[in-house]
Amino acid sequence: MSPKFVLLVFGVIAVSLGSISAYSDEERTKIYSSMLPHILQCSNEYGITEDELKASKEAGTFGAINPCFMGCVFKKIDVINKEGMFSVEKAEKLSENFLVHDEDKKKASAVIKACATVNDESVSDGEKGCDRAKLLFECLLPFRQQFIKTR
């Protein structure tokens, strides 16, 4: 996955899925330090192993990973709120904090707005947020090419 896509999904899976070699050391440190505790806590809570995360990275999908893991991480950073809904406002704020270039911020904003439609989908787990997190990830995935840099 591209570095900017990892930021687009708010660094949530940066440690396990993202290749962030295009970022500066400062940006990498910021992402890792802010997201690693949430990823580790949710991995432990849902029994996600490092091998499973590595396999997901290689596959470029969360197919075999419990979507509640994603829901857990998204909830911890308030991208999925306590009602189990995608928080467009929080996502916008996080992208503003992590993205450096205005062009990337505009792209991220457009993608976030496009993916706001996941809130219109019916889910079976309500406030839990697992189904919504999976829908959000699936919505974001096709946009990753927009964030690939050849710097």
Chimera marker file (.cmm) of the C-alpha trace (Angstrom):
<marker_set name="trace">
<marker id="1" x="0.000" y="0.000" z="0.000" r="1" g="1" b="0" radius="0.5"/>
<marker id="2" x="1.115" y="3.497" z="-0.628" r="1" g="1" b="0" radius="0.5"/>
<marker id="3" x="2.276" y="5.771" z="2.149" r="1" g="1" b="0" radius="0.5"/>
<marker id="4" x="-0.416" y="8.410" z="1.660" r="1" g="1" b="0" radius="0.5"/>
<marker id="5" x="-3.122" y="5.751" z="1.654" r="1" g="1" b="0" radius="0.5"/>
<marker id="6" x="-1.900" y="4.619" z="5.039" r="1" g="1" b="0" radius="0.5"/>
<marker id="7" x="-2.293" y="8.179" z="6.257" r="1" g="1" b="0" radius="0.5"/>
<marker id="8" x="-5.662" y="8.365" z="4.603" r="1" g="1" b="0" radius="0.5"/>
<marker id="9" x="-6.862" y="5.596" z="6.823" r="1" g="1" b="0" radius="0.5"/>
<marker id="10" x="-5.316" y="7.644" z="9.588" r="1" g="1" b="0" radius="0.5"/>
<marker id="11" x="-2.266" y="5.555" z="10.182" r="1" g="1" b="0" radius="0.5"/>
<marker id="12" x="-4.454" y="2.993" z="11.878" r="1" g="1" b="0" radius="0.5"/>
<marker id="13" x="-2.783" y="0.095" z="10.224" r="1" g="1" b="0" radius="0.5"/>
<marker id="14" x="0.509" y="1.827" z="9.441" r="1" g="1" b="0" radius="0.5"/>
<marker id="15" x="2.536" y="-0.543" z="11.514" r="1" g="1" b="0" radius="0.5"/>
<marker id="16" x="1.001" y="-3.654" z="9.976" r="1" g="1" b="0" radius="0.5"/>
<marker id="17" x="-0.090" y="-2.700" z="6.469" r="1" g="1" b="0" radius="0.5"/>
<marker id="18" x="1.679" y="0.461" z="5.471" r="1" g="1" b="0" radius="0.5"/>
<marker id="19" x="4.903" y="0.939" z="3.696" r="1" g="1" b="0" radius="0.5"/>
<marker id="20" x="5.765" y="4.422" z="4.735" r="1" g="1" b="0" radius="0.5"/>
<marker id="21" x="9.250" y="4.734" z="3.299" r="1" g="1" b="0" radius="0.5"/>
<marker id="22" x="8.352" y="7.928" z="1.399" r="1" g="1" b="0" radius="0.5"/>
<marker id="23" x="7.757" y="9.809" z="4.633" r="1" g="1" b="0" radius="0.5"/>
<marker id="24" x="10.338" y="11.692" z="6.579" r="1" g="1" b="0" radius="0.5"/>
<marker id="25" x="11.602" y="10.199" z="9.808" r="1" g="1" b="0" radius="0.5"/>
<marker id="26" x="9.587" y="12.807" z="11.685" r="1" g="1" b="0" radius="0.5"/>
<marker id="27" x="6.341" y="11.836" z="9.910" r="1" g="1" b="0" radius="0.5"/>
<marker id="28" x="6.968" y="8.113" z="10.448" r="1" g="1" b="0" radius="0.5"/>
<marker id="29" x="7.661" y="8.685" z="14.130" r="1" g="1" b="0" radius="0.5"/>
<marker id="30" x="4.490" y="10.747" z="14.491" r="1" g="1" b="0" radius="0.5"/>
<marker id="31" x="2.374" y="8.033" z="12.866" r="1" g="1" b="0" radius="0.5"/>
<marker id="32" x="3.955" y="5.156" z="14.751" r="1" g="1" b="0" radius="0.5"/>
<marker id="33" x="3.867" y="6.838" z="18.131" r="1" g="1" b="0" radius="0.5"/>
<marker id="34" x="0.249" y="7.895" z="17.820" r="1" g="1" b="0" radius="0.5"/>
<marker id="35" x="-1.163" y="4.689" z="16.354" r="1" g="1" b="0" radius="0.5"/>
<marker id="36" x="0.980" y="1.865" z="17.705" r="1" g="1" b="0" radius="0.5"/>
<marker id="37" x="-0.620" y="1.739" z="21.174" r="1" g="1" b="0" radius="0.5"/>
<marker id="38" x="-4.106" y="1.458" z="19.638" r="1" g="1" b="0" radius="0.5"/>
<marker id="39" x="-3.056" y="-1.192" z="17.146" r="1" g="1" b="0" radius="0.5"/>
<marker id="40" x="-1.353" y="-3.256" z="19.840" r="1" g="1" b="0" radius="0.5"/>
<marker id="41" x="-4.260" y="-2.947" z="22.274" r="1" g="1" b="0" radius="0.5"/>
<marker id="42" x="-6.826" y="-3.915" z="19.646" r="1" g="1" b="0" radius="0.5"/>
<marker id="43" x="-4.625" y="-6.741" z="18.348" r="1" g="1" b="0" radius="0.5"/>
<marker id="44" x="-4.495" y="-8.172" z="21.851" r="1" g="1" b="0" radius="0.5"/>
<marker id="45" x="-8.202" y="-7.631" z="22.425" r="1" g="1" b="0" radius="0.5"/>
<marker id="46" x="-9.177" y="-9.457" z="19.236" r="1" g="1" b="0" radius="0.5"/>
<marker id="47" x="-6.401" y="-12.045" z="19.173" r="1" g="1" b="0" radius="0.5"/>
<marker id="48" x="-4.831" y="-10.742" z="15.965" r="1" g="1" b="0" radius="0.5"/>
<marker id="49" x="-1.326" y="-12.097" z="15.558" r="1" g="1" b="0" radius="0.5"/>
<marker id="50" x="1.633" y="-10.435" z="13.924" r="1" g="1" b="0" radius="0.5"/>
<marker id="51" x="1.584" y="-13.196" z="11.290" r="1" g="1" b="0" radius="0.5"/>
<marker id="52" x="-2.039" y="-12.398" z="10.457" r="1" g="1" b="0" radius="0.5"/>
<marker id="53" x="-1.186" y="-8.717" z="10.097" r="1" g="1" b="0" radius="0.5"/>
<marker id="54" x="1.773" y="-9.537" z="7.854" r="1" g="1" b="0" radius="0.5"/>
<marker id="55" x="-0.423" y="-11.784" z="5.703" r="1" g="1" b="0" radius="0.5"/>
<marker id="56" x="-2.963" y="-8.968" z="5.398" r="1" g="1" b="0" radius="0.5"/>
<marker id="57" x="-0.207" y="-6.584" z="4.346" r="1" g="1" b="0" radius="0.5"/>
<marker id="58" x="0.910" y="-8.955" z="1.622" r="1" g="1" b="0" radius="0.5"/>
<marker id="59" x="-2.665" y="-9.495" z="0.433" r="1" g="1" b="0" radius="0.5"/>
<marker id="60" x="-3.507" y="-5.770" z="0.637" r="1" g="1" b="0" radius="0.5"/>
<marker id="61" x="-6.781" y="-6.565" z="2.385" r="1" g="1" b="0" radius="0.5"/>
<marker id="62" x="-8.267" y="-7.440" z="5.749" r="1" g="1" b="0" radius="0.5"/>
<marker id="63" x="-10.169" y="-10.392" z="4.329" r="1" g="1" b="0" radius="0.5"/>
<marker id="64" x="-9.291" y="-12.895" z="7.053" r="1" g="1" b="0" radius="0.5"/>
<marker id="65" x="-8.930" y="-10.392" z="9.898" r="1" g="1" b="0" radius="0.5"/>
<marker id="66" x="-11.807" y="-9.835" z="12.276" r="1" g="1" b="0" radius="0.5"/>
<marker id="67" x="-13.418" y="-6.525" z="11.216" r="1" g="1" b="0" radius="0.5"/>
<marker id="68" x="-13.889" y="-5.752" z="14.906" r="1" g="1" b="0" radius="0.5"/>
<marker id="69" x="-10.121" y="-5.237" z="15.070" r="1" g="1" b="0" radius="0.5"/>
<marker id="70" x="-10.475" y="-2.405" z="12.553" r="1" g="1" b="0" radius="0.5"/>
<marker id="71" x="-13.546" y="-1.144" z="14.378" r="1" g="1" b="0" radius="0.5"/>
<marker id="72" x="-11.606" y="-1.142" z="17.638" r="1" g="1" b="0" radius="0.5"/>
<marker id="73" x="-8.743" y="0.930" z="16.228" r="1" g="1" b="0" radius="0.5"/>
<marker id="74" x="-11.061" y="3.300" z="14.361" r="1" g="1" b="0" radius="0.5"/>
<marker id="75" x="-13.076" y="3.804" z="17.562" r="1" g="1" b="0" radius="0.5"/>
<marker id="76" x="-9.966" y="4.505" z="19.617" r="1" g="1" b="0" radius="0.5"/>
<marker id="77" x="-9.091" y="7.385" z="17.294" r="1" g="1" b="0" radius="0.5"/>
<marker id="78" x="-12.751" y="8.460" z="17.037" r="1" g="1" b="0" radius="0.5"/>
<marker id="79" x="-13.032" y="7.820" z="13.293" r="1" g="1" b="0" radius="0.5"/>
<marker id="80" x="-15.853" y="5.466" z="14.187" r="1" g="1" b="0" radius="0.5"/>
<marker id="81" x="-17.820" y="7.180" z="16.958" r="1" g="1" b="0" radius="0.5"/>
<marker id="82" x="-19.547" y="5.618" z="19.957" r="1" g="1" b="0" radius="0.5"/>
<marker id="83" x="-22.704" y="5.178" z="17.884" r="1" g="1" b="0" radius="0.5"/>
<marker id="84" x="-20.760" y="3.057" z="15.379" r="1" g="1" b="0" radius="0.5"/>
<marker id="85" x="-20.828" y="5.723" z="12.660" r="1" g="1" b="0" radius="0.5"/>
<marker id="86" x="-17.991" y="7.084" z="10.517" r="1" g="1" b="0" radius="0.5"/>
<marker id="87" x="-17.064" y="10.529" z="11.843" r="1" g="1" b="0" radius="0.5"/>
<marker id="88" x="-16.277" y="12.589" z="8.757" r="1" g="1" b="0" radius="0.5"/>
<marker id="89" x="-15.304" y="15.563" z="10.913" r="1" g="1" b="0" radius="0.5"/>
<marker id="90" x="-12.769" y="13.573" z="12.931" r="1" g="1" b="0" radius="0.5"/>
<marker id="91" x="-11.380" y="11.982" z="9.777" r="1" g="1" b="0" radius="0.5"/>
<marker id="92" x="-10.914" y="15.430" z="8.245" r="1" g="1" b="0" radius="0.5"/>
<marker id="93" x="-9.141" y="16.657" z="11.357" r="1" g="1" b="0" radius="0.5"/>
<marker id="94" x="-6.804" y="13.661" z="11.435" r="1" g="1" b="0" radius="0.5"/>
<marker id="95" x="-5.906" y="14.015" z="7.769" r="1" g="1" b="0" radius="0.5"/>
<marker id="96" x="-5.132" y="17.690" z="8.392" r="1" g="1" b="0" radius="0.5"/>
<marker id="97" x="-2.828" y="16.684" z="11.243" r="1" g="1" b="0" radius="0.5"/>
<marker id="98" x="-0.982" y="13.944" z="9.357" r="1" g="1" b="0" radius="0.5"/>
<marker id="99" x="-0.812" y="15.162" z="5.768" r="1" g="1" b="0" radius="0.5"/>
<marker id="100" x="1.770" y="17.791" z="4.938" r="1" g="1" b="0" radius="0.5"/>
<marker id="101" x="0.995" y="18.836" z="1.362" r="1" g="1" b="0" radius="0.5"/>
<marker id="102" x="-2.134" y="20.828" z="0.515" r="1" g="1" b="0" radius="0.5"/>
<marker id="103" x="-2.723" y="18.692" z="-2.587" r="1" g="1" b="0" radius="0.5"/>
<marker id="104" x="-2.819" y="15.555" z="-0.439" r="1" g="1" b="0" radius="0.5"/>
<marker id="105" x="-5.131" y="17.226" z="2.068" r="1" g="1" b="0" radius="0.5"/>
<marker id="106" x="-7.573" y="18.111" z="-0.731" r="1" g="1" b="0" radius="0.5"/>
<marker id="107" x="-7.470" y="14.560" z="-2.105" r="1" g="1" b="0" radius="0.5"/>
<marker id="108" x="-8.025" y="13.119" z="1.348" r="1" g="1" b="0" radius="0.5"/>
<marker id="109" x="-10.960" y="15.434" z="1.973" r="1" g="1" b="0" radius="0.5"/>
<marker id="110" x="-12.611" y="14.346" z="-1.271" r="1" g="1" b="0" radius="0.5"/>
<marker id="111" x="-12.118" y="10.676" z="-0.434" r="1" g="1" b="0" radius="0.5"/>
<marker id="112" x="-13.414" y="11.130" z="3.102" r="1" g="1" b="0" radius="0.5"/>
<marker id="113" x="-16.526" y="12.842" z="1.759" r="1" g="1" b="0" radius="0.5"/>
<marker id="114" x="-17.022" y="10.094" z="-0.826" r="1" g="1" b="0" radius="0.5"/>
<marker id="115" x="-16.747" y="7.440" z="1.874" r="1" g="1" b="0" radius="0.5"/>
<marker id="116" x="-19.214" y="9.217" z="4.148" r="1" g="1" b="0" radius="0.5"/>
<marker id="117" x="-21.804" y="7.120" z="2.314" r="1" g="1" b="0" radius="0.5"/>
<marker id="118" x="-20.831" y="4.179" z="4.532" r="1" g="1" b="0" radius="0.5"/>
<marker id="119" x="-23.055" y="5.830" z="7.128" r="1" g="1" b="0" radius="0.5"/>
<marker id="120" x="-26.031" y="5.236" z="4.839" r="1" g="1" b="0" radius="0.5"/>
<marker id="121" x="-25.420" y="1.484" z="4.754" r="1" g="1" b="0" radius="0.5"/>
<marker id="122" x="-27.278" y="-0.784" z="7.098" r="1" g="1" b="0" radius="0.5"/>
<marker id="123" x="-25.095" y="-2.867" z="9.398" r="1" g="1" b="0" radius="0.5"/>
<marker id="124" x="-25.842" y="-5.786" z="11.661" r="1" g="1" b="0" radius="0.5"/>
<marker id="125" x="-23.747" y="-4.733" z="14.650" r="1" g="1" b="0" radius="0.5"/>
<marker id="126" x="-25.038" y="-1.208" z="15.336" r="1" g="1" b="0" radius="0.5"/>
<marker id="127" x="-22.867" y="0.718" z="17.785" r="1" g="1" b="0" radius="0.5"/>
<marker id="128" x="-20.145" y="-1.918" z="17.822" r="1" g="1" b="0" radius="0.5"/>
<marker id="129" x="-18.695" y="-0.489" z="14.588" r="1" g="1" b="0" radius="0.5"/>
<marker id="130" x="-17.170" y="-3.657" z="13.143" r="1" g="1" b="0" radius="0.5"/>
<marker id="131" x="-19.302" y="-3.771" z="10.012" r="1" g="1" b="0" radius="0.5"/>
<marker id="132" x="-18.973" y="-0.023" z="9.449" r="1" g="1" b="0" radius="0.5"/>
<marker id="133" x="-15.175" y="-0.209" z="9.825" r="1" g="1" b="0" radius="0.5"/>
<marker id="134" x="-15.055" y="-2.923" z="7.171" r="1" g="1" b="0" radius="0.5"/>
<marker id="135" x="-17.267" y="-0.851" z="4.863" r="1" g="1" b="0" radius="0.5"/>
<marker id="136" x="-15.034" y="2.171" z="5.443" r="1" g="1" b="0" radius="0.5"/>
<marker id="137" x="-11.855" y="0.264" z="4.667" r="1" g="1" b="0" radius="0.5"/>
<marker id="138" x="-13.436" y="-1.191" z="1.514" r="1" g="1" b="0" radius="0.5"/>
<marker id="139" x="-14.511" y="2.303" z="0.457" r="1" g="1" b="0" radius="0.5"/>
<marker id="140" x="-11.037" y="3.763" z="1.003" r="1" g="1" b="0" radius="0.5"/>
<marker id="141" x="-9.143" y="0.954" z="-0.709" r="1" g="1" b="0" radius="0.5"/>
<marker id="142" x="-9.880" y="1.909" z="-4.354" r="1" g="1" b="0" radius="0.5"/>
<marker id="143" x="-8.576" y="5.426" z="-3.728" r="1" g="1" b="0" radius="0.5"/>
<marker id="144" x="-5.097" y="4.357" z="-2.654" r="1" g="1" b="0" radius="0.5"/>
<marker id="145" x="-3.586" y="4.957" z="-6.096" r="1" g="1" b="0" radius="0.5"/>
<marker id="146" x="-4.309" y="8.678" z="-5.713" r="1" g="1" b="0" radius="0.5"/>
<marker id="147" x="-1.832" y="8.831" z="-2.856" r="1" g="1" b="0" radius="0.5"/>
<marker id="148" x="1.110" y="7.010" z="-4.388" r="1" g="1" b="0" radius="0.5"/>
<marker id="149" x="4.071" y="9.330" z="-4.668" r="1" g="1" b="0" radius="0.5"/>
<marker id="150" x="7.089" y="8.872" z="-6.858" r="1" g="1" b="0" radius="0.5"/>
<marker id="151" x="9.308" y="11.280" z="-4.996" r="1" g="1" b="0" radius="0.5"/>
<link id1="1" id2="2" r="1" g="1" b="0" radius="0.2"/>
<link id1="2" id2="3" r="1" g="1" b="0" radius="0.2"/>
<link id1="3" id2="4" r="1" g="1" b="0" radius="0.2"/>
<link id1="4" id2="5" r="1" g="1" b="0" radius="0.2"/>
<link id1="5" id2="6" r="1" g="1" b="0" radius="0.2"/>
<link id1="6" id2="7" r="1" g="1" b="0" radius="0.2"/>
<link id1="7" id2="8" r="1" g="1" b="0" radius="0.2"/>
<link id1="8" id2="9" r="1" g="1" b="0" radius="0.2"/>
<link id1="9" id2="10" r="1" g="1" b="0" radius="0.2"/>
<link id1="10" id2="11" r="1" g="1" b="0" radius="0.2"/>
<link id1="11" id2="12" r="1" g="1" b="0" radius="0.2"/>
<link id1="12" id2="13" r="1" g="1" b="0" radius="0.2"/>
<link id1="13" id2="14" r="1" g="1" b="0" radius="0.2"/>
<link id1="14" id2="15" r="1" g="1" b="0" radius="0.2"/>
<link id1="15" id2="16" r="1" g="1" b="0" radius="0.2"/>
<link id1="16" id2="17" r="1" g="1" b="0" radius="0.2"/>
<link id1="17" id2="18" r="1" g="1" b="0" radius="0.2"/>
<link id1="18" id2="19" r="1" g="1" b="0" radius="0.2"/>
<link id1="19" id2="20" r="1" g="1" b="0" radius="0.2"/>
<link id1="20" id2="21" r="1" g="1" b="0" radius="0.2"/>
<link id1="21" id2="22" r="1" g="1" b="0" radius="0.2"/>
<link id1="22" id2="23" r="1" g="1" b="0" radius="0.2"/>
<link id1="23" id2="24" r="1" g="1" b="0" radius="0.2"/>
<link id1="24" id2="25" r="1" g="1" b="0" radius="0.2"/>
<link id1="25" id2="26" r="1" g="1" b="0" radius="0.2"/>
<link id1="26" id2="27" r="1" g="1" b="0" radius="0.2"/>
<link id1="27" id2="28" r="1" g="1" b="0" radius="0.2"/>
<link id1="28" id2="29" r="1" g="1" b="0" radius="0.2"/>
<link id1="29" id2="30" r="1" g="1" b="0" radius="0.2"/>
<link id1="30" id2="31" r="1" g="1" b="0" radius="0.2"/>
<link id1="31" id2="32" r="1" g="1" b="0" radius="0.2"/>
<link id1="32" id2="33" r="1" g="1" b="0" radius="0.2"/>
<link id1="33" id2="34" r="1" g="1" b="0" radius="0.2"/>
<link id1="34" id2="35" r="1" g="1" b="0" radius="0.2"/>
<link id1="35" id2="36" r="1" g="1" b="0" radius="0.2"/>
<link id1="36" id2="37" r="1" g="1" b="0" radius="0.2"/>
<link id1="37" id2="38" r="1" g="1" b="0" radius="0.2"/>
<link id1="38" id2="39" r="1" g="1" b="0" radius="0.2"/>
<link id1="39" id2="40" r="1" g="1" b="0" radius="0.2"/>
<link id1="40" id2="41" r="1" g="1" b="0" radius="0.2"/>
<link id1="41" id2="42" r="1" g="1" b="0" radius="0.2"/>
<link id1="42" id2="43" r="1" g="1" b="0" radius="0.2"/>
<link id1="43" id2="44" r="1" g="1" b="0" radius="0.2"/>
<link id1="44" id2="45" r="1" g="1" b="0" radius="0.2"/>
<link id1="45" id2="46" r="1" g="1" b="0" radius="0.2"/>
<link id1="46" id2="47" r="1" g="1" b="0" radius="0.2"/>
<link id1="47" id2="48" r="1" g="1" b="0" radius="0.2"/>
<link id1="48" id2="49" r="1" g="1" b="0" radius="0.2"/>
<link id1="49" id2="50" r="1" g="1" b="0" radius="0.2"/>
<link id1="50" id2="51" r="1" g="1" b="0" radius="0.2"/>
<link id1="51" id2="52" r="1" g="1" b="0" radius="0.2"/>
<link id1="52" id2="53" r="1" g="1" b="0" radius="0.2"/>
<link id1="53" id2="54" r="1" g="1" b="0" radius="0.2"/>
<link id1="54" id2="55" r="1" g="1" b="0" radius="0.2"/>
<link id1="55" id2="56" r="1" g="1" b="0" radius="0.2"/>
<link id1="56" id2="57" r="1" g="1" b="0" radius="0.2"/>
<link id1="57" id2="58" r="1" g="1" b="0" radius="0.2"/>
<link id1="58" id2="59" r="1" g="1" b="0" radius="0.2"/>
<link id1="59" id2="60" r="1" g="1" b="0" radius="0.2"/>
<link id1="60" id2="61" r="1" g="1" b="0" radius="0.2"/>
<link id1="61" id2="62" r="1" g="1" b="0" radius="0.2"/>
<link id1="62" id2="63" r="1" g="1" b="0" radius="0.2"/>
<link id1="63" id2="64" r="1" g="1" b="0" radius="0.2"/>
<link id1="64" id2="65" r="1" g="1" b="0" radius="0.2"/>
<link id1="65" id2="66" r="1" g="1" b="0" radius="0.2"/>
<link id1="66" id2="67" r="1" g="1" b="0" radius="0.2"/>
<link id1="67" id2="68" r="1" g="1" b="0" radius="0.2"/>
<link id1="68" id2="69" r="1" g="1" b="0" radius="0.2"/>
<link id1="69" id2="70" r="1" g="1" b="0" radius="0.2"/>
<link id1="70" id2="71" r="1" g="1" b="0" radius="0.2"/>
<link id1="71" id2="72" r="1" g="1" b="0" radius="0.2"/>
<link id1="72" id2="73" r="1" g="1" b="0" radius="0.2"/>
<link id1="73" id2="74" r="1" g="1" b="0" radius="0.2"/>
<link id1="74" id2="75" r="1" g="1" b="0" radius="0.2"/>
<link id1="75" id2="76" r="1" g="1" b="0" radius="0.2"/>
<link id1="76" id2="77" r="1" g="1" b="0" radius="0.2"/>
<link id1="77" id2="78" r="1" g="1" b="0" radius="0.2"/>
<link id1="78" id2="79" r="1" g="1" b="0" radius="0.2"/>
<link id1="79" id2="80" r="1" g="1" b="0" radius="0.2"/>
<link id1="80" id2="81" r="1" g="1" b="0" radius="0.2"/>
<link id1="81" id2="82" r="1" g="1" b="0" radius="0.2"/>
<link id1="82" id2="83" r="1" g="1" b="0" radius="0.2"/>
<link id1="83" id2="84" r="1" g="1" b="0" radius="0.2"/>
<link id1="84" id2="85" r="1" g="1" b="0" radius="0.2"/>
<link id1="85" id2="86" r="1" g="1" b="0" radius="0.2"/>
<link id1="86" id2="87" r="1" g="1" b="0" radius="0.2"/>
<link id1="87" id2="88" r="1" g="1" b="0" radius="0.2"/>
<link id1="88" id2="89" r="1" g="1" b="0" radius="0.2"/>
<link id1="89" id2="90" r="1" g="1" b="0" radius="0.2"/>
<link id1="90" id2="91" r="1" g="1" b="0" radius="0.2"/>
<link id1="91" id2="92" r="1" g="1" b="0" radius="0.2"/>
<link id1="92" id2="93" r="1" g="1" b="0" radius="0.2"/>
<link id1="93" id2="94" r="1" g="1" b="0" radius="0.2"/>
<link id1="94" id2="95" r="1" g="1" b="0" radius="0.2"/>
<link id1="95" id2="96" r="1" g="1" b="0" radius="0.2"/>
<link id1="96" id2="97" r="1" g="1" b="0" radius="0.2"/>
<link id1="97" id2="98" r="1" g="1" b="0" radius="0.2"/>
<link id1="98" id2="99" r="1" g="1" b="0" radius="0.2"/>
<link id1="99" id2="100" r="1" g="1" b="0" radius="0.2"/>
<link id1="100" id2="101" r="1" g="1" b="0" radius="0.2"/>
<link id1="101" id2="102" r="1" g="1" b="0" radius="0.2"/>
<link id1="102" id2="103" r="1" g="1" b="0" radius="0.2"/>
<link id1="103" id2="104" r="1" g="1" b="0" radius="0.2"/>
<link id1="104" id2="105" r="1" g="1" b="0" radius="0.2"/>
<link id1="105" id2="106" r="1" g="1" b="0" radius="0.2"/>
<link id1="106" id2="107" r="1" g="1" b="0" radius="0.2"/>
<link id1="107" id2="108" r="1" g="1" b="0" radius="0.2"/>
<link id1="108" id2="109" r="1" g="1" b="0" radius="0.2"/>
<link id1="109" id2="110" r="1" g="1" b="0" radius="0.2"/>
<link id1="110" id2="111" r="1" g="1" b="0" radius="0.2"/>
<link id1="111" id2="112" r="1" g="1" b="0" radius="0.2"/>
<link id1="112" id2="113" r="1" g="1" b="0" radius="0.2"/>
<link id1="113" id2="114" r="1" g="1" b="0" radius="0.2"/>
<link id1="114" id2="115" r="1" g="1" b="0" radius="0.2"/>
<link id1="115" id2="116" r="1" g="1" b="0" radius="0.2"/>
<link id1="116" id2="117" r="1" g="1" b="0" radius="0.2"/>
<link id1="117" id2="118" r="1" g="1" b="0" radius="0.2"/>
<link id1="118" id2="119" r="1" g="1" b="0" radius="0.2"/>
<link id1="119" id2="120" r="1" g="1" b="0" radius="0.2"/>
<link id1="120" id2="121" r="1" g="1" b="0" radius="0.2"/>
<link id1="121" id2="122" r="1" g="1" b="0" radius="0.2"/>
<link id1="122" id2="123" r="1" g="1" b="0" radius="0.2"/>
<link id1="123" id2="124" r="1" g="1" b="0" radius="0.2"/>
<link id1="124" id2="125" r="1" g="1" b="0" radius="0.2"/>
<link id1="125" id2="126" r="1" g="1" b="0" radius="0.2"/>
<link id1="126" id2="127" r="1" g="1" b="0" radius="0.2"/>
<link id1="127" id2="128" r="1" g="1" b="0" radius="0.2"/>
<link id1="128" id2="129" r="1" g="1" b="0" radius="0.2"/>
<link id1="129" id2="130" r="1" g="1" b="0" radius="0.2"/>
<link id1="130" id2="131" r="1" g="1" b="0" radius="0.2"/>
<link id1="131" id2="132" r="1" g="1" b="0" radius="0.2"/>
<link id1="132" id2="133" r="1" g="1" b="0" radius="0.2"/>
<link id1="133" id2="134" r="1" g="1" b="0" radius="0.2"/>
<link id1="134" id2="135" r="1" g="1" b="0" radius="0.2"/>
<link id1="135" id2="136" r="1" g="1" b="0" radius="0.2"/>
<link id1="136" id2="137" r="1" g="1" b="0" radius="0.2"/>
<link id1="137" id2="138" r="1" g="1" b="0" radius="0.2"/>
<link id1="138" id2="139" r="1" g="1" b="0" radius="0.2"/>
<link id1="139" id2="140" r="1" g="1" b="0" radius="0.2"/>
<link id1="140" id2="141" r="1" g="1" b="0" radius="0.2"/>
<link id1="141" id2="142" r="1" g="1" b="0" radius="0.2"/>
<link id1="142" id2="143" r="1" g="1" b="0" radius="0.2"/>
<link id1="143" id2="144" r="1" g="1" b="0" radius="0.2"/>
<link id1="144" id2="145" r="1" g="1" b="0" radius="0.2"/>
<link id1="145" id2="146" r="1" g="1" b="0" radius="0.2"/>
<link id1="146" id2="147" r="1" g="1" b="0" radius="0.2"/>
<link id1="147" id2="148" r="1" g="1" b="0" radius="0.2"/>
<link id1="148" id2="149" r="1" g="1" b="0" radius="0.2"/>
<link id1="149" id2="150" r="1" g="1" b="0" radius="0.2"/>
<link id1="150" id2="151" r="1" g="1" b="0" radius="0.2"/>
</marker_set>
